[in-house]
Amino acid sequence: MNEIAPSEDPADDDPSWAYFFIVRDGRSRDTPSGVVRRRVVDGVNNDRVLGPDGLWHFTGTIRLNQAGLYEHELVAATRGEALAHLARRYGATKAREE
């Protein structure tokens, strides 16, 4: 039960998440390959990646990137940018706007 659809995720309204775009070869910040987000709760990182199924999944992507072990670039994004990307990718019903 670690999967939550963006439209059902109460964290979509939580400004404490930090968002990042995954930028792979041939992509740009304007056309990211994916979205990851991080929130620290009681000193513990809670990292999630939005999967192709439209659900948030736990991930180690941000940790790998910080250790220099992730092959793609992570670019900081605002909450509004991330949610706008989700709305374009999954439709307005799947992502909430600010």
Phi and psi restraints in degrees (value plus and minus 20) as a CYANA .aco file:
   2 ASN   PHI    -111.1   -71.1
   2 ASN   PSI      -8.3    31.7
   3 GLU   PHI    -131.0   -91.0
   3 GLU   PSI     112.0   152.0
   4 ILE   PHI    -156.2  -116.2
   4 ILE   PSI     109.7   149.7
   5 ALA   PHI     -90.5   -50.5
   5 ALA   PSI     123.7   163.7
   6 PRO   PHI     -74.1   -34.1
   6 PRO   PSI     -59.1   -19.1
   7 SER   PHI     -90.0   -50.0
   7 SER   PSI     -39.0     1.0
   8 GLU   PHI    -124.1   -84.1
   8 GLU   PSI     -21.1    18.9
   9 ASP   PHI    -106.9   -66.9
   9 ASP   PSI      94.1   134.1
  10 PRO   PHI     -81.9   -41.9
  10 PRO   PSI     -39.3     0.7
  11 ALA   PHI     -88.4   -48.4
  11 ALA   PSI     -38.0     2.0
  12 ASP   PHI     -79.2   -39.2
  12 ASP   PSI     -45.9    -5.9
  13 ASP   PHI    -118.4   -78.4
  13 ASP   PSI     -15.2    24.8
  14 ASP   PHI    -117.2   -77.2
  14 ASP   PSI      91.3   131.3
  15 PRO   PHI     -93.4   -53.4
  15 PRO   PSI     -22.0    18.0
  16 SER   PHI     -99.6   -59.6
  16 SER   PSI     -27.9    12.1
  17 TRP   PHI     -95.3   -55.3
  17 TRP   PSI     118.8   158.8
  18 ALA   PHI    -122.8   -82.8
  18 ALA   PSI     110.3   150.3
  19 TYR   PHI    -128.2   -88.2
  19 TYR   PSI     128.2   168.2
  20 PHE   PHI    -159.9  -119.9
  20 PHE   PSI     121.6   161.6
  21 PHE   PHI    -111.4   -71.4
  21 PHE   PSI     120.9   160.9
  22 ILE   PHI    -110.3   -70.3
  22 ILE   PSI     101.8   141.8
  23 VAL   PHI    -136.2   -96.2
  23 VAL   PSI      89.1   129.1
  24 ARG   PHI    -118.9   -78.9
  24 ARG   PSI     153.4   193.4
  25 ASP   PHI     -70.0   -30.0
  25 ASP   PSI     114.2   154.2
  26 GLY   PHI      59.5    99.5
  26 GLY   PSI     -21.3    18.7
  27 ARG   PHI    -128.3   -88.3
  27 ARG   PSI     149.5   189.5
  28 SER   PHI    -156.7  -116.7
  28 SER   PSI     157.2   197.2
  29 ARG   PHI     -79.7   -39.7
  29 ARG   PSI     -51.5   -11.5
  30 ASP   PHI     -97.1   -57.1
  30 ASP   PSI     -39.3     0.7
  31 THR   PHI    -153.8  -113.8
  31 THR   PSI      43.7    83.7
  32 PRO   PHI     -86.6   -46.6
  32 PRO   PSI     137.0   177.0
  33 SER   PHI     -99.3   -59.3
  33 SER   PSI     -43.6    -3.6
  34 GLY   PHI    -193.9  -153.9
  34 GLY   PSI    -198.7  -158.7
  35 VAL   PHI    -152.9  -112.9
  35 VAL   PSI     114.3   154.3
  36 VAL   PHI    -143.8  -103.8
  36 VAL   PSI     137.6   177.6
  37 ARG   PHI    -165.2  -125.2
  37 ARG   PSI     136.0   176.0
  38 ARG   PHI    -156.3  -116.3
  38 ARG   PSI     119.8   159.8
  39 ARG   PHI    -158.8  -118.8
  39 ARG   PSI     116.4   156.4
  40 VAL   PHI    -119.1   -79.1
  40 VAL   PSI     103.2   143.2
  41 VAL   PHI    -143.4  -103.4
  41 VAL   PSI      98.5   138.5
  42 ASP   PHI      32.6    72.6
  42 ASP   PSI      20.6    60.6
  43 GLY   PHI      59.0    99.0
  43 GLY   PSI     -16.4    23.6
  44 VAL   PHI    -131.4   -91.4
  44 VAL   PSI     109.7   149.7
  45 ASN   PHI     -90.8   -50.8
  45 ASN   PSI     112.4   152.4
  46 ASN   PHI    -137.2   -97.2
  46 ASN   PSI      75.3   115.3
  47 ASP   PHI    -124.6   -84.6
  47 ASP   PSI     115.7   155.7
  48 ARG   PHI    -155.0  -115.0
  48 ARG   PSI     127.3   167.3
  49 VAL   PHI    -139.4   -99.4
  49 VAL   PSI     121.4   161.4
  50 LEU   PHI    -104.7   -64.7
  50 LEU   PSI      95.7   135.7
  51 GLY   PHI     -98.9   -58.9
  51 GLY   PSI     148.6   188.6
  52 PRO   PHI     -83.9   -43.9
  52 PRO   PSI     -35.1     4.9
  53 ASP   PHI    -105.3   -65.3
  53 ASP   PSI     -19.6    20.4
  54 GLY   PHI      61.0   101.0
  54 GLY   PSI      -6.3    33.7
  55 LEU   PHI    -132.3   -92.3
  55 LEU   PSI     128.1   168.1
  56 TRP   PHI    -101.8   -61.8
  56 TRP   PSI     111.5   151.5
  57 HIS   PHI    -144.8  -104.8
  57 HIS   PSI     125.1   165.1
  58 PHE   PHI     -81.1   -41.1
  58 PHE   PSI     125.7   165.7
  59 THR   PHI    -169.1  -129.1
  59 THR   PSI     140.0   180.0
  60 GLY   PHI    -130.2   -90.2
  60 GLY   PSI      -7.2    32.8
  61 THR   PHI     -76.8   -36.8
  61 THR   PSI     -65.2   -25.2
  62 ILE   PHI     -87.5   -47.5
  62 ILE   PSI     -61.8   -21.8
  63 ARG   PHI     -81.1   -41.1
  63 ARG   PSI     -64.0   -24.0
  64 LEU   PHI     -80.9   -40.9
  64 LEU   PSI     -61.8   -21.8
  65 ASN   PHI     -82.9   -42.9
  65 ASN   PSI     -63.1   -23.1
  66 GLN   PHI     -85.0   -45.0
  66 GLN   PSI     -50.0   -10.0
  67 ALA   PHI    -105.7   -65.7
  67 ALA   PSI     -21.7    18.3
  68 GLY   PHI      56.6    96.6
  68 GLY   PSI      -0.3    39.7
  69 LEU   PHI    -127.5   -87.5
  69 LEU   PSI     -17.0    23.0
  70 TYR   PHI    -120.8   -80.8
  70 TYR   PSI     109.3   149.3
  71 GLU   PHI     -98.1   -58.1
  71 GLU   PSI     -32.6     7.4
  72 HIS   PHI    -131.9   -91.9
  72 HIS   PSI     144.9   184.9
  73 GLU   PHI    -108.0   -68.0
  73 GLU   PSI     120.4   160.4
  74 LEU   PHI    -128.8   -88.8
  74 LEU   PSI     108.1   148.1
  75 VAL   PHI    -138.6   -98.6
  75 VAL   PSI     106.3   146.3
  76 ALA   PHI     -79.0   -39.0
  76 ALA   PSI     119.4   159.4
  77 ALA   PHI    -153.1  -113.1
  77 ALA   PSI     131.5   171.5
  78 THR   PHI     -97.0   -57.0
  78 THR   PSI     142.3   182.3
  79 ARG   PHI     -78.2   -38.2
  79 ARG   PSI     -62.6   -22.6
  80 GLY   PHI     -82.3   -42.3
  80 GLY   PSI     -62.5   -22.5
  81 GLU   PHI     -83.2   -43.2
  81 GLU   PSI     -63.7   -23.7
  82 ALA   PHI     -84.5   -44.5
  82 ALA   PSI     -65.5   -25.5
  83 LEU   PHI     -87.8   -47.8
  83 LEU   PSI     -53.8   -13.8
  84 ALA   PHI     -84.9   -44.9
  84 ALA   PSI     -60.9   -20.9
  85 HIS   PHI     -82.1   -42.1
  85 HIS   PSI     -63.5   -23.5
  86 LEU   PHI     -82.7   -42.7
  86 LEU   PSI     -59.4   -19.4
  87 ALA   PHI     -83.9   -43.9
  87 ALA   PSI     -61.2   -21.2
  88 ARG   PHI     -85.8   -45.8
  88 ARG   PSI     -60.5   -20.5
  89 ARG   PHI     -97.5   -57.5
  89 ARG   PSI     -60.3   -20.3
  90 TYR   PHI    -132.6   -92.6
  90 TYR   PSI     -23.9    16.1
  91 GLY   PHI      75.3   115.3
  91 GLY   PSI     135.5   175.5
  92 ALA   PHI     -80.6   -40.6
  92 ALA   PSI     -47.9    -7.9
  93 THR   PHI     -95.5   -55.5
  93 THR   PSI     -36.3     3.7
  94 LYS   PHI    -114.5   -74.5
  94 LYS   PSI     -36.6     3.4
  95 ALA   PHI    -155.1  -115.1
  95 ALA   PSI     124.0   164.0
  96 ARG   PHI    -117.9   -77.9
  96 ARG   PSI     127.6   167.6
  97 GLU   PHI    -111.1   -71.1
  97 GLU   PSI     143.1   183.1
